[in-house]
Amino acid sequence: MMRYLLGLLTVCLLLTISLASADPIRVDVYQDETVVSDYYQHTNWSNNLVQGGLFVGRSASSIGAYQSRSYMKFAVGAAIPEGATVTSATLHVYLNAKYYPDDLDVDAYIAGNWWNESTITWANAPGFLSPTPLDTVTPPFIPQNWYAWDVTGALAGGVPADGMITLVLRENQEGVAYAWKYFVEREFNSSLGAYLTLEVATTGEAPTADAGPDQTIEQTSPAGAEVTLDASGSAPDGLNYTWSEDGTVLGTSAVLTTTFSAGMHTIELTVTNGTGQSDSDEVVVTVADTTAPTAMFEVLQPKLWPPNHQMVLAAALSDVSDAADPAPVVNVTVGCNEAANGAGDGNTDADWQIIENEGVWEIWLRAERAGGAEGRIYTIEAVVTDAAGNAVTAGGAVTVPHDKGRGPKK
């Protein structure tokens, strides 16, 4: 019983596995903007890129003191594979400069997504979705360095319906002391813009690729033959499919019809599910020409009379074709039961001639025979062979009788 349970557990583990992503997924910031309080509470700062553009801290001027926060929106929904769970999320922001020597802790919060970088102000900025920060980075803050916050909690409940999350940086003791930092927004320097790194895990049925049985297909043209590849035996449904040969992608549909040249082809099918799990299978496709050419052979003059030594068009080969070979080889031979110059035949040679004329092979024979024999028999054979070695043979006989029925003289 225990052996059975262990075997069943092994099968289940093969069907349902949990994988962490091999490499973190990077998501660059989609929108980012700073907001400033008090005198500037209704000001949008999208056109201000001073020292990096994203301000965090407290400062003052002739118009009084004010605080600043930086909002960042990320499109995480499109980056996370279907069915995956985020196990870790880290916010990376680049510090370009700071105005005061004093440092304060900087917190990261999650906020609502209903804002746009071209219109956001302190007055209309969405509030925090939790009073508790996701993470805090403590001093020292040294310009020209990256800083990171663990924001995994922002995705603890899954990805929002709109696929977006908003993260906000603010000082931990906002309004207590003067400490002003300049972080970089993407418009200031796209290579130093904020980004998230996500690690994900998934639990689901591992895909199984089925490329179908090996196929041998008759060649139907000089280019080869159309072949249908069918991956419908793969499981489960909803997979992504890639057919390839020697690293070249042939198509990405479950059922693919394409032309293969003559010969043997090893085709690889790779199936991938929404969480990045994949499996592969191979199918061997052989395109072969096993069909002989076609041709029409016709005896035009089965009997040559009178034996006046003239050349007569006696037979013809025409309509030579082959589906796979545009130029099959034609070989026409003529045999005879008498010598070319025998006794009583007039001493004229050659006694046959083969002329190819625009796809028609004309067989010309001499109307003569030996005087003391029973009559002449010409035997004609035509062999048409394609590039694969398939051949068709046709032929016939033409006679030159000794006379019209009396036989040779004794």
PAVEX-144205 format. One record per residue (C-alpha): residue number from 1; residue in three letters; x, y, z. Coordinates in nm, 3 decimals. Layout:
+------+------+---------+---------+---------+
: resi : resn :       X :       Y :       Z :
+------+------+---------+---------+---------+
:  NUM :  Ala :       X :       Y :       Z :
...
+------+------+---------+---------+---------+
//
This chain:
+------+------+---------+---------+---------+
: resi : resn :       X :       Y :       Z :
+------+------+---------+---------+---------+
:    1 :  Met :   0.000 :   0.000 :   0.000 :
:    2 :  Met :   0.283 :   0.241 :   0.089 :
:    3 :  Arg :   0.455 :   0.168 :  -0.246 :
:    4 :  Tyr :   0.128 :   0.252 :  -0.425 :
:    5 :  Leu :   0.092 :   0.582 :  -0.237 :
:    6 :  Leu :   0.451 :   0.680 :  -0.315 :
:    7 :  Gly :   0.397 :   0.602 :  -0.682 :
:    8 :  Leu :   0.077 :   0.807 :  -0.689 :
:    9 :  Leu :   0.257 :   1.096 :  -0.519 :
:   10 :  Thr :   0.531 :   1.082 :  -0.783 :
:   11 :  Val :   0.274 :   1.103 :  -1.064 :
:   12 :  Cys :   0.106 :   1.400 :  -0.897 :
:   13 :  Leu :   0.438 :   1.577 :  -0.860 :
:   14 :  Leu :   0.505 :   1.526 :  -1.229 :
:   15 :  Leu :   0.169 :   1.674 :  -1.323 :
:   16 :  Thr :   0.163 :   1.963 :  -1.074 :
:   17 :  Ile :   0.485 :   2.148 :  -0.997 :
:   18 :  Ser :   0.580 :   2.480 :  -0.844 :
:   19 :  Leu :   0.854 :   2.682 :  -1.012 :
:   20 :  Ala :   1.019 :   3.008 :  -0.919 :
:   21 :  Ser :   1.114 :   3.228 :  -1.212 :
:   22 :  Ala :   1.477 :   3.168 :  -1.309 :
:   23 :  Asp :   1.539 :   3.539 :  -1.363 :
:   24 :  Pro :   1.360 :   3.832 :  -1.199 :
:   25 :  Ile :   1.109 :   4.011 :  -1.419 :
:   26 :  Arg :   1.192 :   4.378 :  -1.472 :
:   27 :  Val :   0.910 :   4.630 :  -1.502 :
:   28 :  Asp :   1.012 :   4.986 :  -1.591 :
:   29 :  Val :   0.814 :   5.276 :  -1.450 :
:   30 :  Tyr :   0.509 :   5.368 :  -1.658 :
:   31 :  Gln :   0.442 :   5.715 :  -1.512 :
:   32 :  Asp :   0.628 :   5.913 :  -1.246 :
:   33 :  Glu :   0.584 :   6.257 :  -1.097 :
:   34 :  Thr :   0.648 :   6.457 :  -0.782 :
:   35 :  Val :   0.394 :   6.653 :  -0.579 :
:   36 :  Val :   0.468 :   6.946 :  -0.343 :
:   37 :  Ser :   0.253 :   7.072 :  -0.057 :
:   38 :  Asp :   0.142 :   7.411 :   0.078 :
:   39 :  Tyr :   0.209 :   7.697 :  -0.164 :
:   40 :  Tyr :   0.259 :   7.444 :  -0.449 :
:   41 :  Gln :  -0.030 :   7.211 :  -0.361 :
:   42 :  His :  -0.212 :   7.283 :  -0.689 :
:   43 :  Thr :   0.101 :   7.283 :  -0.908 :
:   44 :  Asn :   0.175 :   7.004 :  -1.152 :
:   45 :  Trp :   0.548 :   6.943 :  -1.181 :
:   46 :  Ser :   0.558 :   6.741 :  -1.504 :
:   47 :  Asn :   0.767 :   7.010 :  -1.678 :
:   48 :  Asn :   1.020 :   7.036 :  -1.394 :
:   49 :  Leu :   1.319 :   6.801 :  -1.417 :
:   50 :  Val :   1.551 :   6.983 :  -1.177 :
:   51 :  Gln :   1.831 :   6.752 :  -1.059 :
:   52 :  Gly :   1.631 :   6.444 :  -1.159 :
:   53 :  Gly :   1.267 :   6.548 :  -1.126 :
:   54 :  Leu :   1.148 :   6.331 :  -0.834 :
:   55 :  Phe :   1.163 :   6.519 :  -0.504 :
:   56 :  Val :   1.135 :   6.365 :  -0.156 :
:   57 :  Gly :   1.168 :   6.566 :   0.165 :
:   58 :  Arg :   1.111 :   6.904 :   0.328 :
:   59 :  Ser :   1.244 :   7.239 :   0.216 :
:   60 :  Ala :   1.164 :   7.607 :   0.244 :
:   61 :  Ser :   1.191 :   7.929 :   0.049 :
:   62 :  Ser :   1.067 :   8.285 :   0.073 :
:   63 :  Ile :   0.710 :   8.159 :   0.039 :
:   64 :  Gly :   0.742 :   7.919 :   0.332 :
:   65 :  Ala :   0.811 :   7.552 :   0.405 :
:   66 :  Tyr :   0.674 :   7.260 :   0.203 :
:   67 :  Gln :   0.700 :   6.883 :   0.169 :
:   68 :  Ser :   0.740 :   6.671 :  -0.143 :
:   69 :  Arg :   0.652 :   6.312 :  -0.235 :
:   70 :  Ser :   0.717 :   6.111 :  -0.550 :
:   71 :  Tyr :   0.451 :   5.896 :  -0.719 :
:   72 :  Met :   0.544 :   5.607 :  -0.950 :
:   73 :  Lys :   0.304 :   5.389 :  -1.146 :
:   74 :  Phe :   0.396 :   5.045 :  -1.284 :
:   75 :  Ala :   0.211 :   4.825 :  -1.537 :
:   76 :  Val :   0.275 :   4.492 :  -1.364 :
:   77 :  Gly :  -0.025 :   4.303 :  -1.502 :
:   78 :  Ala :   0.124 :   4.259 :  -1.849 :
:   79 :  Ala :   0.457 :   4.141 :  -1.706 :
:   80 :  Ile :   0.336 :   3.867 :  -1.470 :
:   81 :  Pro :   0.269 :   3.532 :  -1.641 :
:   82 :  Glu :  -0.087 :   3.404 :  -1.622 :
:   83 :  Gly :  -0.144 :   3.195 :  -1.310 :
:   84 :  Ala :   0.178 :   3.313 :  -1.145 :
:   85 :  Thr :   0.209 :   3.449 :  -0.792 :
:   86 :  Val :   0.452 :   3.726 :  -0.702 :
:   87 :  Thr :   0.686 :   3.603 :  -0.431 :
:   88 :  Ser :   0.907 :   3.911 :  -0.421 :
:   89 :  Ala :   0.885 :   4.269 :  -0.549 :
:   90 :  Thr :   1.161 :   4.527 :  -0.515 :
:   91 :  Leu :   1.146 :   4.897 :  -0.607 :
:   92 :  His :   1.471 :   5.046 :  -0.741 :
:   93 :  Val :   1.513 :   5.426 :  -0.755 :
:   94 :  Tyr :   1.828 :   5.623 :  -0.841 :
:   95 :  Leu :   1.937 :   5.910 :  -0.615 :
:   96 :  Asn :   2.091 :   6.186 :  -0.826 :
:   97 :  Ala :   2.152 :   6.458 :  -0.565 :
:   98 :  Lys :   2.039 :   6.599 :  -0.232 :
:   99 :  Tyr :   2.005 :   6.956 :  -0.111 :
:  100 :  Tyr :   2.059 :   6.932 :   0.267 :
:  101 :  Pro :   2.330 :   6.733 :   0.441 :
:  102 :  Asp :   2.083 :   6.589 :   0.691 :
:  103 :  Asp :   1.917 :   6.257 :   0.613 :
:  104 :  Leu :   1.588 :   6.105 :   0.719 :
:  105 :  Asp :   1.439 :   5.762 :   0.659 :
:  106 :  Val :   1.246 :   5.727 :   0.333 :
:  107 :  Asp :   0.931 :   5.511 :   0.328 :
:  108 :  Ala :   0.758 :   5.341 :   0.038 :
:  109 :  Tyr :   0.377 :   5.326 :   0.036 :
:  110 :  Ile :   0.113 :   5.185 :  -0.194 :
:  111 :  Ala :  -0.146 :   5.434 :  -0.323 :
:  112 :  Gly :  -0.442 :   5.448 :  -0.558 :
:  113 :  Asn :  -0.394 :   5.440 :  -0.935 :
:  114 :  Trp :  -0.634 :   5.721 :  -1.030 :
:  115 :  Trp :  -0.377 :   5.980 :  -1.133 :
:  116 :  Asn :  -0.187 :   6.096 :  -1.440 :
:  117 :  Glu :   0.159 :   6.249 :  -1.445 :
:  118 :  Ser :   0.044 :   6.546 :  -1.652 :
:  119 :  Thr :  -0.225 :   6.650 :  -1.402 :
:  120 :  Ile :  -0.131 :   6.518 :  -1.057 :
:  121 :  Thr :  -0.081 :   6.769 :  -0.776 :
:  122 :  Trp :  -0.052 :   6.746 :  -0.399 :
:  123 :  Ala :  -0.419 :   6.844 :  -0.374 :
:  124 :  Asn :  -0.556 :   6.574 :  -0.608 :
:  125 :  Ala :  -0.302 :   6.296 :  -0.553 :
:  126 :  Pro :  -0.455 :   5.964 :  -0.440 :
:  127 :  Gly :  -0.404 :   5.873 :  -0.080 :
:  128 :  Phe :  -0.216 :   5.576 :   0.063 :
:  129 :  Leu :  -0.402 :   5.246 :   0.064 :
:  130 :  Ser :  -0.242 :   5.153 :   0.397 :
:  131 :  Pro :  -0.115 :   5.374 :   0.682 :
:  132 :  Thr :   0.182 :   5.143 :   0.725 :
:  133 :  Pro :   0.478 :   5.175 :   0.486 :
:  134 :  Leu :   0.575 :   4.876 :   0.277 :
:  135 :  Asp :   0.943 :   4.926 :   0.357 :
:  136 :  Thr :   1.184 :   5.188 :   0.488 :
:  137 :  Val :   1.535 :   5.272 :   0.373 :
:  138 :  Thr :   1.753 :   5.435 :   0.636 :
:  139 :  Pro :   2.043 :   5.680 :   0.587 :
:  140 :  Pro :   2.300 :   5.742 :   0.475 :
:  141 :  Phe :   2.180 :   5.845 :   0.128 :
:  142 :  Ile :   2.472 :   5.898 :  -0.105 :
:  143 :  Pro :   2.402 :   6.061 :  -0.445 :
:  144 :  Gln :   2.478 :   5.872 :  -0.767 :
:  145 :  Asn :   2.357 :   5.544 :  -0.619 :
:  146 :  Trp :   2.059 :   5.310 :  -0.649 :
:  147 :  Tyr :   1.833 :   5.245 :  -0.349 :
:  148 :  Ala :   1.588 :   4.960 :  -0.309 :
:  149 :  Trp :   1.264 :   4.905 :  -0.116 :
:  150 :  Asp :   1.091 :   4.572 :  -0.058 :
:  151 :  Val :   0.740 :   4.633 :  -0.189 :
:  152 :  Thr :   0.620 :   4.272 :  -0.203 :
:  153 :  Gly :   0.324 :   4.369 :   0.015 :
:  154 :  Ala :   0.189 :   4.586 :  -0.268 :
:  155 :  Leu :   0.102 :   4.267 :  -0.458 :
:  156 :  Ala :   0.007 :   4.048 :  -0.163 :
:  157 :  Gly :  -0.355 :   4.057 :  -0.271 :
:  158 :  Gly :  -0.274 :   3.993 :  -0.635 :
:  159 :  Val :  -0.256 :   4.229 :  -0.931 :
:  160 :  Pro :  -0.530 :   4.496 :  -0.944 :
:  161 :  Ala :  -0.789 :   4.464 :  -1.218 :
:  162 :  Asp :  -0.630 :   4.744 :  -1.422 :
:  163 :  Gly :  -0.287 :   4.578 :  -1.397 :
:  164 :  Met :  -0.132 :   4.885 :  -1.233 :
:  165 :  Ile :   0.021 :   4.959 :  -0.894 :
:  166 :  Thr :   0.126 :   5.299 :  -0.759 :
:  167 :  Leu :   0.417 :   5.335 :  -0.519 :
:  168 :  Val :   0.499 :   5.657 :  -0.331 :
:  169 :  Leu :   0.822 :   5.766 :  -0.166 :
:  170 :  Arg :   0.799 :   6.005 :   0.131 :
:  171 :  Glu :   1.011 :   6.090 :   0.432 :
:  172 :  Asn :   0.936 :   5.894 :   0.744 :
:  173 :  Gln :   0.924 :   6.207 :   0.960 :
:  174 :  Glu :   0.767 :   6.431 :   0.702 :
:  175 :  Gly :   0.769 :   6.797 :   0.804 :
:  176 :  Val :   1.001 :   6.755 :   1.104 :
:  177 :  Ala :   1.338 :   6.849 :   0.956 :
:  178 :  Tyr :   1.482 :   6.982 :   0.632 :
:  179 :  Ala :   1.611 :   6.698 :   0.417 :
:  180 :  Trp :   1.555 :   6.715 :   0.040 :
:  181 :  Lys :   1.650 :   6.442 :  -0.209 :
:  182 :  Tyr :   1.644 :   6.440 :  -0.589 :
:  183 :  Phe :   1.560 :   6.100 :  -0.735 :
:  184 :  Val :   1.555 :   6.038 :  -1.112 :
:  185 :  Glu :   1.237 :   6.017 :  -1.318 :
:  186 :  Arg :   1.237 :   5.851 :  -1.659 :
:  187 :  Glu :   1.204 :   6.181 :  -1.853 :
:  188 :  Phe :   1.528 :   6.304 :  -1.695 :
:  189 :  Asn :   1.727 :   5.991 :  -1.787 :
:  190 :  Ser :   1.548 :   5.684 :  -1.920 :
:  191 :  Ser :   1.837 :   5.453 :  -1.830 :
:  192 :  Leu :   1.818 :   5.566 :  -1.466 :
:  193 :  Gly :   1.439 :   5.562 :  -1.432 :
:  194 :  Ala :   1.273 :   5.370 :  -1.151 :
:  195 :  Tyr :   1.190 :   5.004 :  -1.202 :
:  196 :  Leu :   1.056 :   4.697 :  -1.023 :
:  197 :  Thr :   1.207 :   4.351 :  -1.011 :
:  198 :  Leu :   0.957 :   4.072 :  -0.957 :
:  199 :  Glu :   1.011 :   3.709 :  -0.869 :
:  200 :  Val :   0.717 :   3.481 :  -0.938 :
:  201 :  Ala :   0.615 :   3.123 :  -0.872 :
:  202 :  Thr :   0.349 :   2.916 :  -1.037 :
:  203 :  Thr :   0.159 :   2.599 :  -0.965 :
:  204 :  Gly :  -0.005 :   2.421 :  -1.254 :
:  205 :  Glu :  -0.005 :   2.132 :  -1.493 :
:  206 :  Ala :   0.320 :   2.098 :  -1.681 :
:  207 :  Pro :   0.268 :   2.096 :  -2.060 :
:  208 :  Thr :   0.320 :   1.787 :  -2.272 :
:  209 :  Ala :   0.419 :   1.830 :  -2.636 :
:  210 :  Asp :   0.286 :   1.590 :  -2.901 :
:  211 :  Ala :   0.409 :   1.657 :  -3.253 :
:  212 :  Gly :   0.211 :   1.368 :  -3.400 :
:  213 :  Pro :   0.334 :   1.053 :  -3.579 :
:  214 :  Asp :   0.617 :   1.055 :  -3.833 :
:  215 :  Gln :   0.496 :   1.118 :  -4.187 :
:  216 :  Thr :   0.602 :   1.008 :  -4.535 :
:  217 :  Ile :   0.447 :   1.230 :  -4.801 :
:  218 :  Glu :   0.452 :   1.188 :  -5.179 :
:  219 :  Gln :   0.634 :   1.471 :  -5.355 :
:  220 :  Thr :   0.385 :   1.667 :  -5.565 :
:  221 :  Ser :   0.599 :   1.939 :  -5.724 :
:  222 :  Pro :   0.962 :   2.031 :  -5.783 :
:  223 :  Ala :   0.942 :   2.239 :  -5.462 :
:  224 :  Gly :   0.840 :   1.934 :  -5.257 :
:  225 :  Ala :   0.501 :   1.877 :  -5.096 :
:  226 :  Glu :   0.259 :   2.045 :  -4.858 :
:  227 :  Val :   0.265 :   1.882 :  -4.516 :
:  228 :  Thr :   0.029 :   1.941 :  -4.223 :
:  229 :  Leu :   0.186 :   1.937 :  -3.878 :
:  230 :  Asp :  -0.062 :   1.878 :  -3.597 :
:  231 :  Ala :   0.006 :   1.946 :  -3.229 :
:  232 :  Ser :  -0.352 :   1.897 :  -3.115 :
:  233 :  Gly :  -0.244 :   1.597 :  -2.909 :
:  234 :  Ser :  -0.047 :   1.828 :  -2.679 :
:  235 :  Ala :  -0.189 :   1.902 :  -2.334 :
:  236 :  Pro :  -0.333 :   2.094 :  -2.163 :
:  237 :  Asp :  -0.528 :   2.341 :  -2.377 :
:  238 :  Gly :  -0.424 :   2.705 :  -2.408 :
:  239 :  Leu :  -0.058 :   2.646 :  -2.493 :
:  240 :  Asn :   0.171 :   2.849 :  -2.714 :
:  241 :  Tyr :   0.318 :   2.648 :  -3.003 :
:  242 :  Thr :   0.646 :   2.682 :  -3.195 :
:  243 :  Trp :   0.744 :   2.458 :  -3.487 :
:  244 :  Ser :   1.108 :   2.480 :  -3.595 :
:  245 :  Glu :   1.368 :   2.304 :  -3.808 :
:  246 :  Asp :   1.738 :   2.348 :  -3.735 :
:  247 :  Gly :   1.660 :   2.656 :  -3.527 :
:  248 :  Thr :   1.445 :   2.824 :  -3.793 :
:  249 :  Val :   1.087 :   2.890 :  -3.682 :
:  250 :  Leu :   0.833 :   2.752 :  -3.929 :
:  251 :  Gly :   0.514 :   2.866 :  -3.756 :
:  252 :  Thr :   0.337 :   2.920 :  -3.426 :
:  253 :  Ser :  -0.006 :   2.763 :  -3.469 :
:  254 :  Ala :  -0.122 :   2.430 :  -3.329 :
:  255 :  Val :  -0.195 :   2.302 :  -3.680 :
:  256 :  Leu :   0.053 :   2.422 :  -3.942 :
:  257 :  Thr :   0.051 :   2.350 :  -4.315 :
:  258 :  Thr :   0.372 :   2.431 :  -4.497 :
:  259 :  Thr :   0.584 :   2.308 :  -4.790 :
:  260 :  Phe :   0.884 :   2.082 :  -4.735 :
:  261 :  Ser :   1.146 :   2.002 :  -4.996 :
:  262 :  Ala :   1.230 :   1.647 :  -5.096 :
:  263 :  Gly :   1.417 :   1.453 :  -4.830 :
:  264 :  Met :   1.399 :   1.389 :  -4.456 :
:  265 :  His :   1.316 :   1.670 :  -4.212 :
:  266 :  Thr :   1.334 :   1.654 :  -3.832 :
:  267 :  Ile :   1.083 :   1.905 :  -3.695 :
:  268 :  Glu :   1.079 :   2.018 :  -3.333 :
:  269 :  Leu :   0.760 :   2.125 :  -3.157 :
:  270 :  Thr :   0.792 :   2.335 :  -2.840 :
:  271 :  Val :   0.484 :   2.407 :  -2.631 :
:  272 :  Thr :   0.480 :   2.667 :  -2.353 :
:  273 :  Asn :   0.211 :   2.745 :  -2.100 :
:  274 :  Gly :   0.128 :   3.085 :  -1.955 :
:  275 :  Thr :   0.372 :   3.043 :  -1.670 :
:  276 :  Gly :   0.674 :   2.972 :  -1.885 :
:  277 :  Gln :   0.684 :   2.593 :  -1.848 :
:  278 :  Ser :   0.765 :   2.417 :  -2.173 :
:  279 :  Asp :   0.806 :   2.077 :  -2.333 :
:  280 :  Ser :   0.933 :   1.958 :  -2.672 :
:  281 :  Asp :   0.870 :   1.672 :  -2.914 :
:  282 :  Glu :   1.002 :   1.580 :  -3.258 :
:  283 :  Val :   0.838 :   1.449 :  -3.572 :
:  284 :  Val :   1.023 :   1.320 :  -3.880 :
:  285 :  Val :   0.873 :   1.425 :  -4.212 :
:  286 :  Thr :   0.996 :   1.249 :  -4.526 :
:  287 :  Val :   0.902 :   1.389 :  -4.866 :
:  288 :  Ala :   0.971 :   1.125 :  -5.129 :
:  289 :  Asp :   0.908 :   1.091 :  -5.504 :
:  290 :  Thr :   0.791 :   0.733 :  -5.563 :
:  291 :  Thr :   0.579 :   0.795 :  -5.872 :
:  292 :  Ala :   0.714 :   0.727 :  -6.219 :
:  293 :  Pro :   0.689 :   0.982 :  -6.499 :
:  294 :  Thr :   0.417 :   0.960 :  -6.759 :
:  295 :  Ala :   0.457 :   0.961 :  -7.139 :
:  296 :  Met :   0.264 :   0.867 :  -7.453 :
:  297 :  Phe :   0.423 :   0.633 :  -7.706 :
:  298 :  Glu :   0.254 :   0.574 :  -8.040 :
:  299 :  Val :   0.345 :   0.357 :  -8.342 :
:  300 :  Leu :   0.241 :   0.566 :  -8.639 :
:  301 :  Gln :   0.336 :   0.320 :  -8.914 :
:  302 :  Pro :   0.333 :  -0.042 :  -8.791 :
:  303 :  Lys :   0.427 :  -0.168 :  -9.140 :
:  304 :  Leu :   0.660 :   0.008 :  -9.384 :
:  305 :  Trp :   0.588 :  -0.050 :  -9.754 :
:  306 :  Pro :   0.721 :  -0.032 : -10.018 :
:  307 :  Pro :   1.081 :  -0.106 :  -9.918 :
:  308 :  Asn :   1.213 :   0.190 : -10.116 :
:  309 :  His :   1.499 :   0.276 :  -9.877 :
:  310 :  Gln :   1.330 :   0.601 :  -9.769 :
:  311 :  Met :   1.317 :   0.726 :  -9.408 :
:  312 :  Val :   0.964 :   0.713 :  -9.268 :
:  313 :  Leu :   0.826 :   0.871 :  -8.947 :
:  314 :  Ala :   0.721 :   0.544 :  -8.789 :
:  315 :  Ala :   0.669 :   0.622 :  -8.414 :
:  316 :  Ala :   0.668 :   0.909 :  -8.165 :
:  317 :  Leu :   0.706 :   0.971 :  -7.790 :
:  318 :  Ser :   0.528 :   1.275 :  -7.649 :
:  319 :  Asp :   0.361 :   1.425 :  -7.340 :
:  320 :  Val :   0.654 :   1.345 :  -7.112 :
:  321 :  Ser :   0.590 :   1.477 :  -6.761 :
:  322 :  Asp :   0.670 :   1.417 :  -6.395 :
:  323 :  Ala :   0.518 :   1.587 :  -6.092 :
:  324 :  Ala :   0.846 :   1.623 :  -5.907 :
:  325 :  Asp :   1.103 :   1.648 :  -6.187 :
:  326 :  Pro :   1.055 :   1.920 :  -6.448 :
:  327 :  Ala :   1.307 :   1.756 :  -6.684 :
:  328 :  Pro :   1.304 :   1.375 :  -6.667 :
:  329 :  Val :   1.561 :   1.195 :  -6.882 :
:  330 :  Val :   1.435 :   1.036 :  -7.205 :
:  331 :  Asn :   1.626 :   0.751 :  -7.367 :
:  332 :  Val :   1.495 :   0.604 :  -7.694 :
:  333 :  Thr :   1.665 :   0.300 :  -7.849 :
:  334 :  Val :   1.598 :   0.107 :  -8.171 :
:  335 :  Gly :   1.695 :  -0.252 :  -8.240 :
:  336 :  Cys :   1.670 :  -0.452 :  -8.563 :
:  337 :  Asn :   1.680 :  -0.819 :  -8.657 :
:  338 :  Glu :   1.891 :  -0.746 :  -8.965 :
:  339 :  Ala :   2.228 :  -0.593 :  -9.026 :
:  340 :  Ala :   2.231 :  -0.229 :  -9.131 :
:  341 :  Asn :   2.384 :  -0.324 :  -9.466 :
:  342 :  Gly :   2.281 :  -0.681 :  -9.541 :
:  343 :  Ala :   2.251 :  -0.864 :  -9.869 :
:  344 :  Gly :   1.982 :  -0.724 : -10.092 :
:  345 :  Asp :   1.885 :  -0.427 :  -9.874 :
:  346 :  Gly :   2.036 :  -0.153 : -10.084 :
:  347 :  Asn :   2.345 :  -0.075 :  -9.870 :
:  348 :  Thr :   2.202 :   0.240 :  -9.712 :
:  349 :  Asp :   2.257 :   0.345 :  -9.349 :
:  350 :  Ala :   2.191 :   0.454 :  -9.086 :
:  351 :  Asp :   1.856 :   0.277 :  -9.083 :
:  352 :  Trp :   1.697 :   0.481 :  -8.801 :
:  353 :  Gln :   1.713 :   0.830 :  -8.660 :
:  354 :  Ile :   1.567 :   0.983 :  -8.342 :
:  355 :  Ile :   1.487 :   1.355 :  -8.350 :
:  356 :  Glu :   1.364 :   1.555 :  -8.048 :
:  357 :  Asn :   1.138 :   1.837 :  -8.162 :
:  358 :  Glu :   0.976 :   2.061 :  -7.896 :
:  359 :  Gly :   0.903 :   1.782 :  -7.652 :
:  360 :  Val :   0.823 :   1.517 :  -7.913 :
:  361 :  Trp :   1.070 :   1.239 :  -7.987 :
:  362 :  Glu :   1.027 :   1.132 :  -8.352 :
:  363 :  Ile :   1.151 :   0.787 :  -8.450 :
:  364 :  Trp :   1.235 :   0.768 :  -8.822 :
:  365 :  Leu :   1.297 :   0.424 :  -8.975 :
:  366 :  Arg :   1.426 :   0.319 :  -9.318 :
:  367 :  Ala :   1.183 :   0.124 :  -9.533 :
:  368 :  Glu :   1.412 :  -0.158 :  -9.643 :
:  369 :  Arg :   1.485 :  -0.528 :  -9.571 :
:  370 :  Ala :   1.723 :  -0.799 :  -9.685 :
:  371 :  Gly :   1.627 :  -0.953 : -10.013 :
:  372 :  Gly :   1.671 :  -1.317 :  -9.910 :
:  373 :  Ala :   1.520 :  -1.300 :  -9.564 :
:  374 :  Glu :   1.173 :  -1.316 :  -9.413 :
:  375 :  Gly :   1.144 :  -0.939 :  -9.354 :
:  376 :  Arg :   1.279 :  -0.676 :  -9.116 :
:  377 :  Ile :   1.153 :  -0.608 :  -8.763 :
:  378 :  Tyr :   1.243 :  -0.284 :  -8.586 :
:  379 :  Thr :   1.204 :  -0.292 :  -8.205 :
:  380 :  Ile :   1.165 :   0.048 :  -8.036 :
:  381 :  Glu :   1.199 :   0.109 :  -7.660 :
:  382 :  Ala :   1.155 :   0.443 :  -7.481 :
:  383 :  Val :   1.255 :   0.480 :  -7.112 :
:  384 :  Val :   1.170 :   0.797 :  -6.917 :
:  385 :  Thr :   1.348 :   0.833 :  -6.579 :
:  386 :  Asp :   1.303 :   1.108 :  -6.317 :
:  387 :  Ala :   1.560 :   1.243 :  -6.069 :
:  388 :  Ala :   1.447 :   0.997 :  -5.800 :
:  389 :  Gly :   1.512 :   0.699 :  -6.030 :
:  390 :  Asn :   1.149 :   0.621 :  -6.106 :
:  391 :  Ala :   1.107 :   0.508 :  -6.466 :
:  392 :  Val :   0.840 :   0.427 :  -6.717 :
:  393 :  Thr :   0.905 :   0.212 :  -7.026 :
:  394 :  Ala :   0.708 :   0.205 :  -7.350 :
:  395 :  Gly :   0.771 :   0.074 :  -7.699 :
:  396 :  Gly :   0.655 :  -0.122 :  -7.996 :
:  397 :  Ala :   0.754 :  -0.296 :  -8.317 :
:  398 :  Val :   0.754 :  -0.184 :  -8.683 :
:  399 :  Thr :   0.794 :  -0.435 :  -8.966 :
:  400 :  Val :   0.918 :  -0.415 :  -9.322 :
:  401 :  Pro :   0.777 :  -0.732 :  -9.485 :
:  402 :  His :   0.969 :  -0.914 :  -9.752 :
:  403 :  Asp :   0.675 :  -0.883 :  -9.990 :
:  404 :  Lys :   0.300 :  -0.865 :  -9.990 :
:  405 :  Gly :   0.258 :  -1.230 :  -9.910 :
:  406 :  Arg :   0.456 :  -1.443 : -10.157 :
:  407 :  Gly :   0.769 :  -1.482 :  -9.943 :
:  408 :  Pro :   1.134 :  -1.468 : -10.050 :
:  409 :  Lys :   1.253 :  -1.627 : -10.371 :
:  410 :  Lys :   1.394 :  -1.976 : -10.340 :
+------+------+---------+---------+---------+
//
